[in-house]
Amino acid sequence: MSRHAVRPLQVALAERLSHLDPHAWDSLTGHSVFLGRPFLSALERTAPANLSPRYVLLYLDDAPVAALVLQLVRVEGRSAISLTTPLGTVAQLFDERALVLGNLAAWGTTGLALAPGLSAEQASLVWAEALRVIDRLRRFEKVEGHVNVSFVKDAASLEDARALEQAGYRRVPSGPDMVLTVDPAWKTFDGYLASLASKRRRAVKKTLEDTAAAGYRLVTLDVPALERHAVRLEQLYAEVWANAEVRPLKLSGAFFAELQRQLRTDCVVVGLEREGQLDGFGVSLRSGAQGVGYYLGFDRSKRDAPLYLRLLTSVIEQGMAWGVSQISMGRTAEEPKARLGAAPGEVGLWVKHRTPPLNWAVGAILQSIQGPKVEAHRVFKSDPAPTLQSPL
């Protein structure tokens, strides 16, 4: 496409996903569970009070070329960022409304989906328009106060860095998505176990044995069970949420039931039960050829069983049952996930404050914070001697 052939894009914006053309949306977002209508509808129907979604379709000559997921969120620094971490030093800068391109309740491809087959020039045009949409929407959304901070979350590869930097965004360190690459030879969870080095295999088996010996059984929770346990799910999730370094959203127990209802066989929720009491739960999602270990919660007071580690292994079990090629185990707790064979993947988080001096201050402080280093372990029999890995 020549420079003279470039035409402006048309923008369709909605506060509800159902107000946009579903066929156009599906044609762009089928590759990611987090961009799909079932997931977004579940979140929309049970959204936290501080979250308000926006959805955008971009068209070129009446053909849909991009789908955008944006979120208006009230990020209250003291509750959203742990003051005991380095980010706590700038918590006060985020005690305000923010606009996010991407999904704060997800990771991976969450904010921008491009139509397949776009040229590099067309993709660049889409990105430029997406950033203009963010600026226009930020200025427009003033009914509840100014929107001072914009984020681009998990939507930009290194190739998009120039456009973001030119628009005034600063790259921010963020925890890596820990990803387990599935060897096709494994076939089953037992195949995964057999591939582990003896030390790691013993550790996984001990997790399974110790949890069972403590009287826990792993059960699948259907929609009626999730609705029945909604209050308990919220309590268990809140224990993990309160321990996180960054916690902009607090999801409800009803969200997990609605997620199961919307995603059906692409969502499996397991619980750890003992004597009729639910003390832990974990959610696995299927996103094409990738399994996703989504949110989990557990009772931290139950110290007689490794509940968290048992829930992590359930994610691998479910991924193997689905036959996926990768299992995303999410951010945080990098060490135990690395011991199960997951490695840090590339992530991208960019931030911009509308006031230039504050934008410079936010960028300077955040860019001085080092991302977590993930120690490499000899997990599989075929692994070489470990080295220290540093996520991008």
N, C-alpha and C positions, 0 to 999 in steps of 0.2 A: 504494500500500500504506500503510495507516494505521500509526501507531506501535504500536497494540495487535495488529496482524496480523503483526508481525515475529516470526519464529520462529528459534530457534538453528539454526546450520548443523551438519551432520554432517561429520566429518573422516575420510578414509581416507589413511593414511600408509604408505609403503613405502620400503625401501632399494634395491629393484630395480624398474625400470619395468614389467617383465613381471608383477609381482605385483598391479598395478592393472588395472582394467577397460579393455582397449584401445579398445573402442568409445566409452566415455565420454571417454577421453583424446583420441581423434581428433576427436570432435565439438567439442571446445573449442580445439584447437591447430592446425587445418589451415591457418591463415593465416601461420604462421611456420615456416621450415625449422628454426630453432634450438629450437623447442618440440616438433617432431615426433619420433615414436618412432625413425625411422631415425637421425637425428643423435644423439639422446640415447643410443641403444643403442651407437653407434660410440664415443662418448666413454666410456660406462660400461665397455665391454669393454677399453679401452686407457687407462684413467684413470691420471694420474700418482700416485705413491705418496702425495702430500700431499692428495689429493682424495677425498672420499667423498660421493656424491650422495644426496639424499632427494627423494621425489616425493609430492605431496599432491593429492587430489581433494576438493573441497568440494561438498557436496550440500545442497539445500534441498528438503525433502519428497521425497527419493529422486531428485530430478532433479539432474544434475551442473551446477554453476553456475560453477566455477572450477578451473583446474589450476595448480599451483605447482611450480616447479623450485627446489630449494634445494641448496646445496653446503656441506659442512663442509670447510674447508681450513686447513691449517697455513701461515700466512703468515709466513715468516721474513724479517724486515725487511731484513737486509743483502743477502740474495740476491734478494728480491722487489722492492725499491725501490732505484733507483740513488742512491747517496749523494752524487752530484754535482748532484742536482736539489733544488729546494725541498722536495719530499716526503721527501728524505733526512733532514731535520731531525726528522721524527717517525717514522722507520723503527723505532726501538726500541719504540714503542708497539704495533706490529703484529707483533712477534716472538712470536706466540701463535696459538691456534686461533680461527678466525672462522666465522661462519655467514652465508651469502650467499643472499638471495632474488634469483635470477638466475643467470646462467651466466658464469663468468670466462673461458670459452673461446669467447665469442660476444658479440654486441652487438645493439642494437635491442630488440625484445620478447623477453625471455629468461626472465622470472621468473614472470609472472602472466598467465594468459589467462582472460578473462571470457566467459561465455556471451552470445551476441548477444541483444539485446532486454531486458536487465536494466534496471530503473528506476534512477534516481539513488540512491534509498534502498537498493535491493538491492545496487548496486555498492559503496556506502559500507559496508554490512553485510559484504560479502565482504572489503573492504580491512581492516576492523577485525578480522575473524577471521584473516586472513592474518598480521597483525602479532602477534596473540595466539599463533598457531602458532609463529612465530619465537621468541617469548619462552619458550614451553613447551618447544620443542625445544632451545633453548640451555641451559635448566636441566637437561633430561633427559640430554643427551649429555655425561656426566662421566667415562665409563670411561677415556678417554685424557687427561683433564684438563679444566679449566674452559674454556668457550667465552665469551670476554670481549667480543668485538666482533661486532656484527651490521651487515651491509650490505644495502641495497636498491639493486640495480643495474639501470639501464636499464628499470625496470618502472613508474616513477611519472611521470606528467605533472604539470604545474604545478597542475592541479586537485586532485591528491592531496596537495599539499604540506601542507595543514592537518592532515590525519590523521597524516602522518609527523612533523610538528613536535610535535603533541600527544603523540605516543608517545615523544618524546625524541630523534628523529633530527635530524642536522645535514646540510644540503646541502653537498656537496663539489665543487669544480671538477674537471672531467674533460674530456679531449680530445674534440672534436666528431667525430661520424661525418661524414665527407666524402661528400656525395651528389651524383651527376651526374644531373640530370633529362634524360631522353631526349626530344628533339623528335620527334613522330611522323613528321615529314617526312624524317627522316634515312634510315629504312629499313635501311640497311646501315652498316658501318664507313666505307666510302667516303663515304657521305652525311654522317656525322659529320665526317670530314676536310674535306669541302667547306664545312661551316658554320663552320669555324674562321677566325679572323683570320689573315692571311698569316704573321705572325710565329710564331704557335702552330702553324700547319699545317707550316711549315718545320721547327720543332723536333721535332714528332712524326715526320715523315718521316725526319729525320736520325737519330732514335733507331732506327727500323727499319733504315735503311741501314747505320749504324755497327755494329749488332749482327750483321747478315748479313756485312758486310765482315770482321769479326773471326772469321768461320768458324762462328758459332752458327746453329743451326736450332731452330725452335720445334716441339716434338713433343707429341702427346697421350699421356699415360701411363695405361695401363689397370691393372687390379688386379694382374696378374702382374708388370708392370714396376714398379709401386709396391712390391710385396713384394721384388722383386729389388734395388731401390734404397733399401730401408728405412734402412740405416745412413747412406747419403749424404744422404737427406732429413733425417734427424735432425741431421746435421752442419750442413747449410745453414740449417735453421730455427734452430739454436742460435746461429748468427752474428747473426741478426736479433734473436732473443730477448735475447741478452747486451747489445745496444745499446739496448734499450727502457728507458724511465724506470720503468715499473711492470711487473713480470713475475711474477705470483703462481703461474702454472702453466708447466711445461715439458713440452710435448707430445712424444710419441714418433713416430718414423717410421712405426710400425705403425698409428698413429691415422689417417694420411692414406690408407693402403690400406683400412682398415676403413671410413672415411668414403665412399670411392668404392664399395665393395662394398654398403653400405647404401643410399646415395642414388641410385646408378645414374645415370640421365640427368639428374638434378638436381645432379650434381657433375661438374665437368670439371677435371682436373689437367693442366697443361702443364709441360713441362720445356725448359730451354735446354741443348742438348747441343753439344759440340764434340769431335771425334775420339773419340767413344765415352764421353766424360766428362760427367756431369751436373753443371752448375755453377749451376743455378738452377731453381726450380719455383714455380708459383703455383696456387692453388685458387680456382675460381669456383663458387658455389652459386646455385641458383635457388630463390627463396622467393616463390611466387605470381607477382605481376607485377614483382617486384624481383630484380635480380641482385646478388649479394654477392661482392665481391672479398675472399676470406677470407685465410688465412695464406699467406705466401710465404717463401722463403729463397733466399739467393744467396751465392756465394763472393766475399767482399769483397776478396780478393787479386787478383781478375781485373779489372784496371783498364783494359784495352784495349777494353772494351765497356760500354755503359750497361745492365747487366743488370737493375737495379731498375726503371728507366724502361720497359724493354721488357716486363717482367712487368706493370707497371701498365697499359700499353696493351693487353695481352692480356686484361685484365679487361673493358675496354670492348669489345674485339672479341667476346668471348663473350657479353656482355650484349646486343649488337646481334644476334648470331646467335640468341639466345633470343627476341628481340623484347620485351624488358622495357620498362617505363616509367620505371624508376629504376635506378641502379647505385650501391649502397653500396660505397664504397672503404675504409671502416674508419677507425680512428683512427691517429694519429701521421703524420709526414711530410706535414703539411697543405699545405706550400708546393708540392711537385711535383703533388699532386692538384688543388690550386686552379688550377694552370697548365693542367690538362687539362679544366677546366670544372666541377669539383666545388665545392660550397659547403657550409659547416658547418651541420649540422642540430642540433636540440635534443637534449640528453642529460640524464639524471638519475642522480645517485649520492648516496646518503644513508648516513650512518654513525652508529652508536650504541655507546658503551662501557657495559658493565653497571655500572661504578662511576661515580656522578655526577660527582665531581671530575675524573676522567680524561675522562669524556664531554665536560665543558665544555672541558677543555684541548685535546682532539683537535679539537672543533668550532671553537674559536677560532683554532687554528693553521691548520687546513685552509681555513677560510673567508677567511683573510688571503692565501692564495695565489691569484694571478690566473690565470685560464684563458688559454690561448694565443690570441693575436690572429692572425687569418688575413687576409693582405693580398689584396684583390680585384684581379684582373687582367682586362684586356680579352681574353677568350679567343675569343669568337664575334664574327662580323661585326656582329651585331645588338646587342652589348653597349654600354652607355653608358660614359662615363669612369669609371675605377675609384675606389672609396672603400674606406676601411678598415672591415672587418667584425669584430665581436667576438661570438663564440659565447655563447649563453645559459649 
